[in-house]
Amino acid sequence: MKLESKSPEGPLAEKWTKHKFNLKLVNPANKRKYEIIVVGTGLAGASAAASLGELGYNVKAFCFQDSPRRAHSIAAQGGINAAKNYQNDGDSIYRLFYDTIKGGDYRAREANVHRLAEVSVNIIDQCVAQGVPFAREYGGLLANRSFGGAQVSRTFYARGQTGQQLLLGAYSALNRQIANGKVKMYNRTEMLDVVVVDGKARGIVTRDLITGKIEAHSAHAVLLCTGGYGNVFYLSTNAKGSNVTAAWRAHKKGALFANPCFTQIHPTCIPVSGDHQSKLTLMSESLRNDGRVWVPKVAVKGLKAKDARSIAEADRDYFLERKYPSFGNLVPRDVASRNGKMMCDEGRGVGATGLAVFLDFADAIKRDGRDVISAKYGNLFDMYKQITGDDPYEMPMMIFPAVHYTMGGLWVDYNLMTSVPGLYALGEANFSDHGANRLGASALMQGLADGYFVIPYTIGDYLAGIGWNDKVSTDHPVFKETIEAVNSRVQKLLSIKGKKTVDEFHRELGLTLWEYCGMSRNDAGLRIAKKKIQELRTEFWQNVDVVGSANELNMELEKAGRVADFLELGELMVDDALDRKESCGCHFREESQTTDGEALRIDNDYAYSSAWEYKGENQPEELHKEELKFENVKLTQRSYK
Amino acid sequence: MKITLKVWRQKSKDAKGEFKTYQHDHVSSDMSFLEMMDVLNTQLIKKGEEPIHFDHDCREGICGMCSMYINGQPHGPLQTTTCQLHMRTFKDGETITVEPWRAQAFPVIKDLVVDRSAFDRIQQAGGYVSVNTGGVPDANVIPIPKKIADEAFDAAACIGCGACVAACKNASAMLFVSAKVSQFALLPQGHAERKERVEKMVEQMDSEGFGSCTNTRACEAECPKAISVANIARMNREYFSAMVSSYEVKVGGGE
């Protein structure tokens, strides 16, 4: 298989414009003859479904939640980047491009990243026109703030609920198309397989989560907008329902999976409180604008937040400010996370478990006053207090890193098409724009860029190419076979009747990955993880207990299917981490570091995106490499010192 | 902590439901309410019983999916979502009663899971600004006073959980609907369609079987996002103004 990125030729800044002109168009009168399936209704899915409906295509959209408005994009707090340069502080499309490609540690495609920066400005215009209530200055114009890794203020925000407001904007656009009859919405419906006929994606098979009915849907093209796979770690900041199933099923039907080991660990999350912990809560990274991260210089066992004031200023180690004087507390996420973990490994962590560091607002409150801090972070402070019982106005927060975002995902070309023709992946579900590390406030930007401003152009090229009568009905034998396969898998899960719950398997998988394929990785550990995951997977299919039946709302069954897929993905993550013997971005290989312990990238050997091809049950996957060519930026080792 | 739970169990929409009592002896005060339910469910599964079904997703108080009626209050005793409620709020040895949202327009699907699709249909009736993707003006073309933008935001913060309906003795959806109507009535972007919007959304709300508002303000008291009943007043004003001045004046009565 040859990977064709389809990145357009020509100067960087003209690639997208030229490409748009070269793409084939579908005649307006013919658009209504095409059907498109959109799976997932987060920022990418809702914006794509709405925009395609507006253009005149017939769209079927699916979400497993009870309403499209619940998709996990809703939980994004901090903001969305755009190269508007409203602040007159030296921002530009090129600078956003440069920051993103550098932040991703040079493991993303130049053309994609530049396009993302270009359309970022349109996203803000679009959202404001929809009535998204962004933060504003007293003069009535839009406010901005700076965000981790950037030295300009280009982040637009809506208090600490930016994702919610952007998603409700996209949801409203989606609702308008549902009302217009251009989008048919299927709530509480989960996609369980892709149907591929003669090498093209022709539809999907779904399960109605209330009745259990397995059904087929056919279309000219299928868009997977199904988010990331951070929940493979069991504990993450993802919603409980977030899963890899749609992407993984597509992978097993021929779509390559790229850079699976690139998982972002977010530095500012609320620490784990016990074995019952079901998820981790992120405190927005914007907090690092005003909060100072520290631990005691000398270990103090079990130091509580309320006793933090007893540590004198001279006895505190503001380790990020000390080690990275120019970026200080605003170093990128991976650097902040790894350094936090190092403090805890040294025994200087705080809290009952010693697995936390302080994030202190005392200086900011003294400088700006409580009201200013409250206006910026009030809801985050409230949330923190709600969960921990501690008041961050009175004492420092305690934070610890947690899995937050997955840069890896389905491999897509410049048109967002996977290696299966007619099958697209948008938003976090694809791998395309963030390289080995995503900058803060860039996830919302990418989800909406893909849905509002990329796919409406690129899909037309494919559809015009195949023609509207090139469609396969659900009576086709391959649809029947796929339904059969999905049904038998459901029955298999229910028939095992073993001794361990789905969650027990999931937790074990998560712990293994966190230990060996988390913030730092090495060859020996990864090999242990691979063996453990294989054993766990074998055990799962012999010893899982899924109660209830297939023909009703059965949340254990839903979880079981998702965990079964995570158990396969986990091994691929480990394989990918084993292959990449360099440190880059989020991926810290202990064998590859500089003399002062910073990540060491090896561009001569690893300037590629890895794209894995499924080769059958229990067969090793085949690695394809997409070489990354950098024509515009010079590769430098990241330094935030 | 040890607690006793009385939980509404109902196999399906049309099945007869009943309360079942569970003794739960392994509760930590740091657990969220949903984590307490997770642990109970694991115990049930180990005994070969079906776990208690409840809706939940983000578990950080923003998706609006969780929906339990706890000790006679939607989302329990605090003004927060159930996922943000922690067991330290309850007393050791306490008996806690858990029910689904109770409203005709929110039929029970199973146990504590209800069907809130009526909310989606109300939004589809007009909860949007009719702009297509592309072709919109620069975001800073229309300055919006900060005070107005903030007030619009307060209304837009609604998470669509349905606690307002569950709290209301009439099962009225006025707070939910008025939050969206207010957001667009306040912002200039929403002005072009403000009349049709309020008419259509109210019409849909009525057809879904939600009750009327009798100003008890239970909705505001229970709303986890502190949506104000001032929005209801604004919606009433918008509605009245639309009825007397819209292009398609509808004259009620006599049908």
HADDOCK unambig.tbl for C-alpha pairs under 7 A between the chains (distance, minus, plus):
assign (segid A and resid 51 and name CA) (segid B and resid 133 and name CA) 5.93 0.50 0.50
assign (segid A and resid 54 and name CA) (segid B and resid 132 and name CA) 6.43 0.50 0.50
assign (segid A and resid 67 and name CA) (segid B and resid 117 and name CA) 7.00 0.50 0.50
assign (segid A and resid 67 and name CA) (segid B and resid 120 and name CA) 7.00 0.50 0.50
assign (segid A and resid 70 and name CA) (segid B and resid 63 and name CA) 4.90 0.50 0.50
assign (segid A and resid 70 and name CA) (segid B and resid 64 and name CA) 6.83 0.50 0.50
assign (segid A and resid 70 and name CA) (segid B and resid 65 and name CA) 6.80 0.50 0.50
assign (segid A and resid 72 and name CA) (segid B and resid 58 and name CA) 6.64 0.50 0.50
assign (segid A and resid 74 and name CA) (segid B and resid 62 and name CA) 6.84 0.50 0.50
assign (segid A and resid 74 and name CA) (segid B and resid 63 and name CA) 6.18 0.50 0.50
assign (segid A and resid 75 and name CA) (segid B and resid 62 and name CA) 6.06 0.50 0.50
assign (segid A and resid 75 and name CA) (segid B and resid 63 and name CA) 6.85 0.50 0.50
assign (segid A and resid 124 and name CA) (segid B and resid 139 and name CA) 6.28 0.50 0.50
assign (segid A and resid 125 and name CA) (segid B and resid 136 and name CA) 6.42 0.50 0.50
assign (segid A and resid 125 and name CA) (segid B and resid 137 and name CA) 6.41 0.50 0.50
assign (segid A and resid 125 and name CA) (segid B and resid 138 and name CA) 5.25 0.50 0.50
assign (segid A and resid 125 and name CA) (segid B and resid 139 and name CA) 4.33 0.50 0.50
assign (segid A and resid 126 and name CA) (segid B and resid 133 and name CA) 6.64 0.50 0.50
assign (segid A and resid 126 and name CA) (segid B and resid 134 and name CA) 6.79 0.50 0.50
assign (segid A and resid 126 and name CA) (segid B and resid 136 and name CA) 6.26 0.50 0.50
assign (segid A and resid 128 and name CA) (segid B and resid 139 and name CA) 5.79 0.50 0.50
assign (segid A and resid 129 and name CA) (segid B and resid 136 and name CA) 6.56 0.50 0.50
assign (segid A and resid 129 and name CA) (segid B and resid 189 and name CA) 6.17 0.50 0.50
assign (segid A and resid 130 and name CA) (segid B and resid 129 and name CA) 5.46 0.50 0.50
assign (segid A and resid 130 and name CA) (segid B and resid 131 and name CA) 6.66 0.50 0.50
assign (segid A and resid 130 and name CA) (segid B and resid 189 and name CA) 6.97 0.50 0.50
assign (segid A and resid 131 and name CA) (segid B and resid 129 and name CA) 6.97 0.50 0.50
assign (segid A and resid 131 and name CA) (segid B and resid 184 and name CA) 6.86 0.50 0.50
assign (segid A and resid 131 and name CA) (segid B and resid 187 and name CA) 6.81 0.50 0.50
assign (segid A and resid 131 and name CA) (segid B and resid 189 and name CA) 5.74 0.50 0.50
assign (segid A and resid 131 and name CA) (segid B and resid 190 and name CA) 6.87 0.50 0.50
assign (segid A and resid 133 and name CA) (segid B and resid 149 and name CA) 6.07 0.50 0.50
assign (segid A and resid 133 and name CA) (segid B and resid 152 and name CA) 6.63 0.50 0.50
assign (segid A and resid 133 and name CA) (segid B and resid 153 and name CA) 5.53 0.50 0.50
assign (segid A and resid 136 and name CA) (segid B and resid 146 and name CA) 5.56 0.50 0.50
assign (segid A and resid 137 and name CA) (segid B and resid 146 and name CA) 6.07 0.50 0.50
assign (segid A and resid 138 and name CA) (segid B and resid 145 and name CA) 6.39 0.50 0.50
assign (segid A and resid 138 and name CA) (segid B and resid 146 and name CA) 5.24 0.50 0.50
assign (segid A and resid 139 and name CA) (segid B and resid 145 and name CA) 6.56 0.50 0.50
assign (segid A and resid 140 and name CA) (segid B and resid 143 and name CA) 4.32 0.50 0.50
assign (segid A and resid 140 and name CA) (segid B and resid 144 and name CA) 4.36 0.50 0.50
assign (segid A and resid 140 and name CA) (segid B and resid 145 and name CA) 4.44 0.50 0.50
assign (segid A and resid 140 and name CA) (segid B and resid 146 and name CA) 5.58 0.50 0.50
assign (segid A and resid 141 and name CA) (segid B and resid 140 and name CA) 5.79 0.50 0.50
assign (segid A and resid 141 and name CA) (segid B and resid 143 and name CA) 5.10 0.50 0.50
assign (segid A and resid 141 and name CA) (segid B and resid 144 and name CA) 6.68 0.50 0.50
assign (segid A and resid 142 and name CA) (segid B and resid 140 and name CA) 6.63 0.50 0.50
assign (segid A and resid 172 and name CA) (segid B and resid 127 and name CA) 6.26 0.50 0.50
assign (segid A and resid 172 and name CA) (segid B and resid 128 and name CA) 4.92 0.50 0.50
assign (segid A and resid 173 and name CA) (segid B and resid 128 and name CA) 6.47 0.50 0.50
assign (segid A and resid 175 and name CA) (segid B and resid 123 and name CA) 6.70 0.50 0.50
assign (segid A and resid 175 and name CA) (segid B and resid 124 and name CA) 4.64 0.50 0.50
assign (segid A and resid 176 and name CA) (segid B and resid 124 and name CA) 5.88 0.50 0.50
assign (segid A and resid 176 and name CA) (segid B and resid 128 and name CA) 6.66 0.50 0.50
assign (segid A and resid 178 and name CA) (segid B and resid 124 and name CA) 6.80 0.50 0.50
assign (segid A and resid 179 and name CA) (segid B and resid 124 and name CA) 5.54 0.50 0.50
assign (segid A and resid 179 and name CA) (segid B and resid 125 and name CA) 6.74 0.50 0.50
assign (segid A and resid 238 and name CA) (segid B and resid 58 and name CA) 6.84 0.50 0.50
assign (segid A and resid 239 and name CA) (segid B and resid 57 and name CA) 5.08 0.50 0.50
assign (segid A and resid 239 and name CA) (segid B and resid 58 and name CA) 3.88 0.50 0.50
assign (segid A and resid 239 and name CA) (segid B and resid 59 and name CA) 6.61 0.50 0.50
assign (segid A and resid 240 and name CA) (segid B and resid 57 and name CA) 5.01 0.50 0.50
assign (segid A and resid 240 and name CA) (segid B and resid 58 and name CA) 6.09 0.50 0.50
assign (segid A and resid 241 and name CA) (segid B and resid 57 and name CA) 5.81 0.50 0.50
assign (segid A and resid 273 and name CA) (segid B and resid 30 and name CA) 6.82 0.50 0.50
assign (segid A and resid 276 and name CA) (segid B and resid 31 and name CA) 6.88 0.50 0.50
assign (segid A and resid 276 and name CA) (segid B and resid 35 and name CA) 6.28 0.50 0.50
assign (segid A and resid 277 and name CA) (segid B and resid 35 and name CA) 6.90 0.50 0.50
assign (segid A and resid 278 and name CA) (segid B and resid 35 and name CA) 6.37 0.50 0.50
assign (segid A and resid 281 and name CA) (segid B and resid 60 and name CA) 6.47 0.50 0.50
assign (segid A and resid 386 and name CA) (segid B and resid 84 and name CA) 6.70 0.50 0.50
assign (segid A and resid 387 and name CA) (segid B and resid 84 and name CA) 6.58 0.50 0.50
assign (segid A and resid 452 and name CA) (segid B and resid 133 and name CA) 6.44 0.50 0.50
assign (segid A and resid 547 and name CA) (segid B and resid 45 and name CA) 6.91 0.50 0.50
assign (segid A and resid 547 and name CA) (segid B and resid 50 and name CA) 6.17 0.50 0.50
assign (segid A and resid 548 and name CA) (segid B and resid 50 and name CA) 6.18 0.50 0.50
